[in-house]
Amino acid sequence: MTLPLSPAMAATFAPPVMEARRWLDGVRFAPGRPLINVSQAAPMEAPPEGLRRALAEAALNDPAAHLYGPVLGLPALRAEIAAQWSAAYGGRVEPGEVAITQGCNQAFCAAIATLAGPGDEVILPVPWYFNHKMWLDMTGVTAVPLATGDRLIPEVDAAAALITPRTRAIVLVTPNNPGGVEYPAETLRGFYDLARARGIALILDETYRDFAARPGPAHDLFALPGWQGTLIQLYSFSKAYRLTGHRVGAITADAARLAEVEKFLDTVAICPGQLGQIGALWGMRNLGQWLAGERDETLARRAAMVAGIARLPGWRLLGCGAFFAYVEHPFAGHPFAIASSDLARRLVAEAGVLLLPGTMFMPEGDAAGARQLRIAFANIDRDGIGRLIERLGAFRP
């Protein structure tokens, strides 16, 4: 007998990173030519020693670190985020307008849970972050794709044309995953004004804010009167402080909405992990200079990636920033007609490269996805980027 399966879950595609890892099954790489894995954007090193010592100290000497904590997170961490966000964005954020989540994905899920249900609509620019699409599919919320063209920058007027009575939110990710582009401040303000005028939410995912190429804040939305009625901001500590395994994210929104978020979080996790929050708080208070160095290194890798793609005949860089390069490969048209989904699998065995095809970030059947690839270049150093470019350049269809 087969147990029933939720139709919404059955219709949700498999996790792309896990699917790509299965392409490695049975493939052997020569000792002098190991796999270059640029499929997932995650730090591959442990946090700096000081942060690890703070975690160890808490684990050994703070009994409360092993117990349930507040559902919306440690008050000290919420207050620190509020203070730093107020200073960084030139606005005013109160501690009660910040909640801590088990990673930024959970922050997105919690936000959507308070906004939309089956049959409602949420606008996602494409290429989209696939976990956002997956959650909408699982919950019966319709993801409405917003085309961004070769610039990968969404247009406010195009989004306005997609809004219907069932639209509940517009989601923006900047710096973008998977596209790498940073949305201009005027673009973010335009989308904020549109969302406010139409009475819907603007969900702004700033997971990669610490690695933006532009100096200064990406926007001034927290300085606007009544931002709480429109803006929901998401953030992740995973990338900034290498806390991926500890799952610490944040959501900044109206305090009344966070009271609804609390219902979601209490149901799915009860509370965020204490040790991860302790590490995030220590990082915010002590690692500013270190994080600036991490940003500098990421920008250097970005420059190496831009220069490397420019050396590849027929390859085109669509966007590059934070942890990602989004490229158009030259093999989709005549005479090769290799779609990115097939090319990505071939690159594993024939080039020793694991990356993700654009089809994983686009609506099914979208022709653009067959021409595109995402490279998570922050996983490798500048020498590794050079080897990656050499292997891509040597590939022959």
N, C-alpha and C positions, 0 to 999 in steps of 0.2 A: 504494500500500500504506500502511496506517495502522499505525504502531508501537503496541505495547501500552501501556496506561495502568494503573497500579496502581489496583485497585478502591477502596482506601481514599482515595487522592488524588482519584479521580473523584467520590467521595461527599462530599468536603469542599467547603463553599461558597466562593465567591469572596471575596477580601478586601473587607470592607464599605466601608472608606474609599475604596479604588480604584473600587469600583462606584459610589459616590456621586459621585465626581469625573467619572465619565462622563456623569452627568446634566447637566453643564455644556456638553457638546458642542452647538454650534449655538445656544446661548442668548446673546443680547446684552444687556448692561446699560447703561442710560443713564449718561453721564459723571457726572452729578450724583447718581446712585443706584447706586453700585457694589455688588457682591455682598458680603453679610455671611456669611463662612464660619465656621461654628461646628460643623463636622463632625469635626474632629480636635483632640485636646488636646495641643498641642505649642507651646512657646515660638516666637514668630515673629521674635524678635530675636537678634542675636549675643550671645555671652557678654560680660561686662564687660571693659573694656580690659585690666585687669591680667591676667586669665586668658588673653586672646588674646596678650598679650606673652609670657606664660610658654610658650604653645604655640609661638610664633614663635622664641623663644630656643632651645627644645629642638630644633625642626626645623632650625635653622641650625647649632647648636653641639654637639649631642649625637648623635654617630654611632649610638649604640646605640638611639636612638629610632626608627630606620628598619629595625631588624633584628627577627628573631624574639625574643620575650621568653618568660618562664616561662609555661607553659600556664595555670596558675591565677592569673596576674597578678603585677604588680610587688610585691615584698615590702613596700616602704614604704607602698603604698596599702592592702594587706591589713592591715598593722599599724595604720594610721591608723583604718580602719573599726573594727577590733577595739577600739581604745582609746575611740573616740567612742561606739560602741554600748554598751560596758561602762559608761561614765559616764551615758549618756542613759537606759538602761533599768535601771540599778541592779543589774546582773548581772556576769557574767564571760564574755567572749568572747575567745578566743585567736586570734592571727593565722592559725594553721593551720586555723581553723574558718571562714575567709573565702576565697572565690574570686571572681575578677573575670571577667565575661562580656561578650560583645559585645551589650550591651543587656539589659534585664530580660526580654524575651521569650525570649532564649536561656537565661537563668537558669531560667525555668520549664521550657523544653524539656529542659534538662539534668537538672533535678530529677525530672521525670516519667520520663525515660529510665532513671534508677536505681531507680525504684519499680515501674513497671507496664509491661505488654506487652499484646499482642493478647488480648482477652477479659477483661482486668481492668477494674475500675471505679474512677472518681474522682468524688467528689461536688462539684458546682459549684452554688453559690447562683445563682438567676436573679432579675433579669437578670444574665447573665454577661458577662465580658470575652471578646469573640468570638475573639481570638487564642488564648486558653486552649482554647476549644472546638475550634478548627481543629486545633491540635496533637494533641489527643486523637483526633480523627477520623482524622487522617493516620496515626497510629500504631496504630490499631485498638483503642484504649482507649475504653471506654464512658463517656460523660459522663452522670452521673446528676443530673438537675436537682433542686435543693432550693428549693421555693417560699419566698418571703420576704414575701408579702402587701404591703399598702399601706405598711407601715413600712420595707420593704426591708431589714429586719434578720433574718437567719436564726435559727431556733430550734434549740437543741441537741437537744431531744427529737425534733423532726422529722427531724433528720439521723440520729439514732441509729436511727430506724425504717428508714432507707434502707441501712444497713450490711449487707453480705452477706459471705460468705467470700471474694468476689472484690474487695472494696473495698480499695484501697491507700492512699488519701489523701482528705482534705477540703481544699478550696482556699478561702481567704478573701482578699478584697481590701479593705483599709481604709487611708485613706479610699477609698470604693468607686468603681470604674469599671465600669459607667456611672452608678450610682445617686447618687453624691455623698455618701452617708451615712457617718458615722464609727461603727464598731461600738464599743459600750461595752466597757470593760475586763473587766467580768464576763462578757460574751458571749465574748470571746476566751479567757478562762480556762476557761469552760465547754466550749468546743470543744477546747481543749488537753487538759483532763481526759478528755473523751470519746475523743479520738484515742489518748491514752496507755493508757487502759483497754482499748481494742480492738486495740491493737498496730498502728495505722496512722499515717501521717504527717499532720501539720497543716502545710500550705504556706500561709504568710502573706505575701502580696504587699503591701509597704508603699511602693510607688512614690511615692505622694503624701504621705508622712509629714511632709515639711517644710512642708506647707500646711494642716495640720489646724487646726481652729478651737479645739480644746481645748488649753490649755497643758499642758506636761509630757508624759511618755511615754504612749503609747497602751496599754501593758500592762507587766507585770513578768515576762513569760515567761522572759527570759534570766536572771532571778534564781532560777529554780526549779532545784533539784538535778536533774541528769540531763536537762536540756532537750534535749540533743543526741540523745536517743533518740526524740524526737517532733517537734520543731520544725524546719522549714526556712523561713528568711526570705529574701525577695527584695527587691531595692532597685534603683532607677535613678538615675543621675546626670543623665539627659537633662533632667528637669524642673527640678531644683534649680539647675543651673548652665548651662542652655541648651546642653547638649552633645548634642542629638538626633542630629546628623550624625556624631558621633564614636562612638556606640554603646558606652556604658559602663554596665554593670550589675553587680550583686553578688549572691552567694548565701552565706548564713551557715548552716552546718550542721555536723554531726559530721565531724571530720577524716577518719574512715574512709569516710564517704559521699563526701566531696570527692575522695578517691582514685579513686572510681568516676566522679565527674563529670569528672575529668581525662581519662578515656578518651573521653568524649563530646566534650569541647572540643577535644582534640587531633585528633579525626577531622573535626570540622566547621569549625574555624577555626584550628587549631594554637595560636594564642594571641590574646588580646585586643589591639587596637591600642595601640601604645605612646603615641602622642601624646594620645589621649583619656584614658588613665590618668594621664598627667602633668598634664593639665588638671584632672582630677577631684581629684587629690591637692592641687594648688595651691588649688583651690576649697575643699576641706575645711579647709585650714590658714589661709586668708586671707579667706574670704568669709562668715564667720558673720554679721556685721552687715548686709552687703548682702542675704544670704538672708532675714534677719528682715524687711527692708524689702519684699522680694518677697512674703513671706507676708502682710504687712500689706496690700499692694495687692490680693492675691488675695482676702483676706477682705473688703475694701471692694467688690470686684466681686461677691463672693457676696451681700453685703447688697443691692447694687443689683439683682441678679437676683431675690432673694426679693421685694423690694418691687415689682419690675416685673411678675412673674407674678401677684402679688396684685391688680394693676390690670386684669388681663385677664378679662373675664366668661367663666365656664365653664371656664377653665383651672385645673388643680390641680397644685401642686408636691408631688411625692412625696419627693424628696430633693435636697439642694443642698449641695455642699461640694467642697473641693479645686478641680478644674477643671471640675466638671460640675453641671448641673441636669438632673434627670430629671422629666419632666412628663407629665401626662395631658391630652390635647387634647379639646375639646368636640364634635368632629365625627364621632366613630365611631358614635354611635347615631342613632336616628330624629331628624329626617327626612333627615340627610345621608348617613350610612353610609359615611363616608370612612375607610378604614383608614390607619394611619400610613404604610405603605409608599407608598400613593398620595399622601397629603398631603405627604410629604417631597419628592416629585418636583414636585408642583404649586407648592410654596413657592419652588422655584428660579426658575421662570419668572414666577410671579404676585406674589411678594413679594421676590425677590432675596435669599433666605435659603437656605443650604445647611446642613442638619443631618441627623441620622441617625434613622431610625424605630426604635421599640422592637422591631419584628420581627427586627432584626439582633442582638438581645441575648437572644432568647427561643427556646425549642424551637419547631420548625415547628408551626404550627397553634394555638399558645397564644393565646387570645383577648385576654389582657392586652396583648400586644405591639402589637396593632392600635390600642390607645388611647394608646400611649406614644411619647415622643420624647426623645432625648438632645441637650442643648445644651452644647457645650464652650465655656463663656463666658469662660474665661481667655484665649482668643485675641483678645478685644476689650476695649477700655478701658470705663470707666463711661459715657462718651458713646455709645460703640458699643452698649452694652447698652440704653441708652435708645432708640436708633434701632431696634434689634432688636425691642423691645417694641412700638414704634409700628407696625412692619410686621406683626407677628403680630396685633396688635389690629385692623389695617385689612383683614386677609385675610377675604374672603367666599367661602364654598364655593358 
